[in-house]
Amino acid sequence: LKDLPKESSIVLKPNLVVAACPSEGAPTHREIVEALLVFFTSRGY
């Protein structure tokens, strides 16, 4: 990702699927999206 131009777009699929339900300790969609946003914004995207 470090070679990705700053003006590039990041697209997340809304139908993201996790392998286990949250009650079993799997991350929820919200947690996944929040982690991705933190990852990209902390790197200046």
LINDA-V430901 format. One line per field, one symbol per residue. phi: phi as a letter, one per 40 degrees, with the letter a starting at -180 (. if undefined). psi: psi as a letter, one per 30 degrees, with the letter a starting at -180 (. if undefined). burial: 1 if it has 16 or more other ideal C-beta (glycine too) atoms within 10 Angstrom, else 0. A space follows every 10 residues. Layout:
phi->???
psi->???
burial->???
This chain:
phi->.cccccccbb bbcccdbbca cdccgcccdc ccccccccdc ccbgc
psi->fffkkfglkk kkkfhkklfl lefggkklee eeeeeeeeee efgg.
burial->0000000000 0000000000 0000000000 0000000000 00000
